[in-house]
Amino acid sequence: MNITEIRKSAFAMPFTSPAFPPGPYRFMRREFVVVTYRTDMDALRAVVPEPLEVTEPLVKYEFIRMPDSTGFGDYTESGQVIPVTLRGEQGAYVHAMFLNDHPPIAGGRELWGFPKKLATPVLDYETDVIVGTLDYGKLRVAKATMGFKHRALEPGPILASIAQPNFLLKIIPHVDGTARICELVRYHMVDVTLHGAWTGPASLELHPHALAPVADLPVREVVSAVHFIADMTLALGTVELDYLK
């Protein structure tokens, strides 16, 4: 394996059997349950990196079922997304994510900088209720419930929300343990086909955990909930800001 071969074909580790294929990545019938809740403004400001700004004390807690994704297979995800602005542009900062599948954990962290960790999220149905749970090991970290398809939603606001930019804090360490890459990354979901969107009553519980600290953004009030199913492509990202320059 010579230097030219390495330069030409290397894109992810391990070199001879990468953990994920090259992107972009297409998701079919990706199912979301998103509970928006009110939290503490000081807690939000402590975790959102500049130059992003928090304008309201809101968090979106998400459970996402992905039965058909290019290169990543069939998996489920759960985590917190914070509405932010960047120079007046509305977007979302991805604060925490927990998955049950290694390829999207590896690919998400290495390519974009998604804050992904291994855990056990589940999105399921119990007769007339949608139930999302997140367990870290044997411990319950989060639980959401939502009435099943109580009221249909117009597609416009859902599509506009999906089209907004998303931001990540990508950190890759150097071999000496210092940060080799420290960037604010922007990415978009594109080529979206919405199959339906609904709202209904919802509840959300977050439990303290040392390594899955979602409860550090405590639930003060559930504001709204949305359940939708869509096809979409996760586009490759761009660097918004290099913190090391």
C-alpha positions as CSV (number, residue, x, y, z in Angstrom):
1,M,0.0,0.0,0.0
2,N,1.9,3.0,-1.2
3,I,1.5,6.7,-0.5
4,T,-0.4,7.4,-3.8
5,E,-2.9,4.6,-3.0
6,I,-3.5,6.0,0.4
7,R,-4.1,9.5,-0.8
8,K,-6.4,8.3,-3.6
9,S,-8.7,6.0,-1.7
10,A,-8.6,6.9,2.0
11,F,-11.7,8.6,3.3
12,A,-12.6,6.9,6.7
13,M,-11.2,4.3,9.2
14,P,-10.4,1.5,9.1
15,F,-8.7,2.0,5.7
16,T,-9.4,-1.5,4.4
17,S,-13.0,-1.6,5.7
18,P,-14.5,1.8,6.5
19,A,-17.2,2.0,9.2
20,F,-19.4,3.9,6.7
21,P,-19.6,4.5,3.0
22,P,-19.1,7.8,1.3
23,G,-22.1,10.2,1.4
24,P,-24.5,11.9,0.9
25,Y,-27.0,9.8,2.7
26,R,-30.7,9.2,1.8
27,F,-33.4,8.4,4.4
28,M,-36.7,6.9,3.4
29,R,-39.8,7.3,5.6
30,R,-37.8,8.8,8.4
31,E,-40.2,9.2,11.4
32,F,-39.9,12.0,13.9
33,V,-41.5,12.7,17.2
34,V,-40.4,16.2,18.4
35,V,-41.5,17.6,21.8
36,T,-40.7,21.3,22.2
37,Y,-40.4,22.4,25.8
38,R,-39.5,25.4,27.8
39,T,-36.3,25.3,29.9
40,D,-33.8,27.7,31.7
41,M,-32.2,30.4,29.6
42,D,-29.0,30.4,31.6
43,A,-28.7,26.6,31.1
44,L,-29.1,27.1,27.3
45,R,-26.5,29.9,27.1
46,A,-24.0,27.7,29.0
47,V,-24.0,25.0,26.2
48,V,-24.6,27.0,23.0
49,P,-21.3,28.1,21.4
50,E,-20.8,31.6,20.0
51,P,-21.5,33.1,17.5
52,L,-24.8,31.3,17.8
53,E,-27.4,33.1,19.9
54,V,-30.3,31.8,21.9
55,T,-33.4,34.0,21.7
56,E,-36.0,31.9,23.6
57,P,-35.7,29.3,26.4
58,L,-36.8,26.4,24.1
59,V,-35.5,22.9,23.4
60,K,-36.7,20.4,20.9
61,Y,-36.4,16.8,22.3
62,E,-36.4,14.4,19.4
63,F,-37.0,10.7,18.8
64,I,-36.2,9.6,15.2
65,R,-36.9,6.2,13.7
66,M,-34.8,5.5,10.6
67,P,-35.9,2.2,9.0
68,D,-34.1,2.7,5.6
69,S,-31.0,4.8,5.4
70,T,-28.2,4.7,2.8
71,G,-25.2,2.9,4.3
72,F,-26.4,3.2,7.9
73,G,-29.2,0.6,7.8
74,D,-32.1,0.5,10.3
75,Y,-31.6,2.4,13.5
76,T,-33.2,4.9,16.0
77,E,-31.9,8.2,17.4
78,S,-32.8,10.5,20.3
79,G,-31.5,13.8,21.5
80,Q,-31.8,17.6,22.0
81,V,-31.9,20.4,19.4
82,I,-31.8,24.0,20.4
83,P,-33.4,26.8,18.3
84,V,-30.8,29.5,17.6
85,T,-30.0,32.4,15.3
86,L,-26.8,33.3,13.5
87,R,-26.5,36.9,12.4
88,G,-30.3,37.0,12.3
89,E,-30.8,33.7,10.4
90,Q,-32.9,31.1,12.2
91,G,-31.5,27.7,12.6
92,A,-30.9,24.8,15.1
93,Y,-27.9,23.8,17.2
94,V,-27.7,20.0,17.7
95,H,-26.7,19.6,21.4
96,A,-26.9,15.9,22.1
97,M,-27.7,12.7,20.2
98,F,-27.9,9.0,21.3
99,L,-28.0,6.1,18.8
100,N,-28.1,2.3,18.7
101,D,-26.0,1.9,15.6
102,H,-22.2,2.2,15.1
103,P,-21.9,3.4,11.4
104,P,-24.0,6.5,11.9
105,I,-22.2,7.3,15.1
106,A,-18.8,7.0,13.5
107,G,-19.8,8.8,10.3
108,G,-21.8,11.5,12.0
109,R,-18.9,12.3,14.4
110,E,-16.1,12.2,11.8
111,L,-17.8,13.9,8.9
112,W,-20.0,16.6,10.4
113,G,-19.3,16.6,14.1
114,F,-22.6,15.2,15.3
115,P,-22.5,14.8,19.2
116,K,-23.4,11.1,19.0
117,K,-23.0,8.5,21.7
118,L,-24.1,4.9,22.0
119,A,-27.3,4.2,23.9
120,T,-30.7,2.5,23.4
121,P,-33.4,4.8,22.0
122,V,-36.8,3.3,21.0
123,L,-39.8,4.9,19.1
124,D,-42.8,2.6,19.3
125,Y,-46.6,2.6,19.5
126,E,-48.9,1.5,22.3
127,T,-52.4,1.4,20.8
128,D,-53.4,5.1,20.7
129,V,-50.0,6.5,22.1
130,I,-46.6,7.0,20.5
131,V,-43.9,6.3,23.1
132,G,-40.3,7.3,22.9
133,T,-37.7,6.1,25.4
134,L,-34.0,6.5,25.8
135,D,-32.0,4.1,28.0
136,Y,-28.3,4.5,28.7
137,G,-27.3,1.0,29.8
138,K,-29.9,-0.2,32.2
139,L,-31.0,3.3,33.2
140,R,-34.0,5.3,31.8
141,V,-32.8,8.7,30.7
142,A,-35.8,10.1,28.8
143,K,-39.5,9.2,28.1
144,A,-41.9,11.0,25.8
145,T,-45.6,10.1,25.1
146,M,-47.8,11.7,22.4
147,G,-51.4,11.1,21.3
148,F,-51.5,9.3,17.9
149,K,-52.4,11.6,15.0
150,H,-54.9,13.7,16.9
151,R,-54.8,16.5,14.4
152,A,-53.2,16.8,10.9
153,L,-50.8,19.7,10.3
154,E,-50.3,21.8,7.2
155,P,-47.0,20.8,5.4
156,G,-45.7,24.4,5.0
157,P,-44.3,25.0,8.5
158,I,-42.9,21.5,8.8
159,L,-41.0,21.8,5.5
160,A,-39.8,25.3,6.4
161,S,-38.4,23.9,9.7
162,I,-36.7,21.0,8.0
163,A,-35.1,23.5,5.5
164,Q,-33.5,25.6,8.1
165,P,-29.7,25.4,8.6
166,N,-28.4,23.1,11.4
167,F,-25.2,23.8,13.3
168,L,-22.7,21.5,15.0
169,L,-19.6,21.9,17.1
170,K,-17.1,19.6,15.5
171,I,-14.1,18.6,17.6
172,I,-11.4,16.1,16.4
173,P,-8.4,15.7,18.7
174,H,-4.7,15.7,17.6
175,V,-2.4,12.8,18.5
176,D,-1.2,14.9,21.5
177,G,-4.7,15.2,22.9
178,T,-5.2,18.9,21.9
179,A,-7.9,19.9,19.4
180,R,-6.8,19.4,15.8
181,I,-10.2,20.4,14.4
182,C,-12.6,22.8,16.3
183,E,-15.2,24.1,13.9
184,L,-18.8,25.4,13.8
185,V,-20.3,23.3,11.0
186,R,-23.4,24.1,9.0
187,Y,-25.5,21.4,7.2
188,H,-28.9,21.0,5.6
189,M,-31.5,18.3,5.0
190,V,-32.4,18.4,1.2
191,D,-34.7,16.7,-1.3
192,V,-37.5,16.4,1.2
193,T,-40.8,14.6,0.6
194,L,-43.2,14.9,3.5
195,H,-45.7,12.0,3.9
196,G,-47.7,13.5,6.7
197,A,-47.5,15.5,9.9
198,W,-49.7,15.5,13.0
199,T,-49.9,17.1,16.5
200,G,-51.4,16.0,19.8
201,P,-51.1,16.1,23.5
202,A,-47.6,15.1,24.8
203,S,-45.5,14.6,27.9
204,L,-41.8,14.5,28.4
205,E,-39.6,13.2,31.3
206,L,-35.8,13.7,31.6
207,H,-33.8,11.9,34.3
208,P,-30.3,12.9,35.6
209,H,-27.4,10.9,34.3
210,A,-23.7,11.6,34.5
211,L,-22.9,10.6,30.9
212,A,-26.2,11.4,29.2
213,P,-27.0,14.7,30.9
214,V,-30.1,15.6,28.9
215,A,-31.8,16.7,32.2
216,D,-29.3,19.5,32.5
217,L,-31.7,21.3,30.3
218,P,-34.7,20.7,32.6
219,V,-38.3,20.5,31.4
220,R,-40.3,23.5,32.8
221,E,-43.2,23.3,30.4
222,V,-44.2,21.2,27.3
223,V,-45.0,23.7,24.6
224,S,-46.0,21.6,21.6
225,A,-45.4,18.2,19.9
226,V,-45.2,17.1,16.3
227,H,-45.1,13.7,14.6
228,F,-44.1,13.5,11.0
229,I,-42.8,11.1,8.4
230,A,-40.6,12.2,5.5
231,D,-37.9,11.1,3.0
232,M,-34.9,13.4,3.0
233,T,-31.2,13.5,2.2
234,L,-28.5,14.5,4.7
235,A,-26.2,16.7,2.7
236,L,-22.5,17.1,3.4
237,G,-21.6,20.2,5.4
238,T,-19.6,23.4,5.3
239,V,-17.4,25.1,7.8
240,E,-19.1,28.2,9.2
241,L,-16.2,29.1,11.6
242,D,-12.8,27.7,12.4
243,Y,-12.3,28.4,16.1
244,L,-8.5,27.6,15.8
245,K,-7.8,30.3,13.3
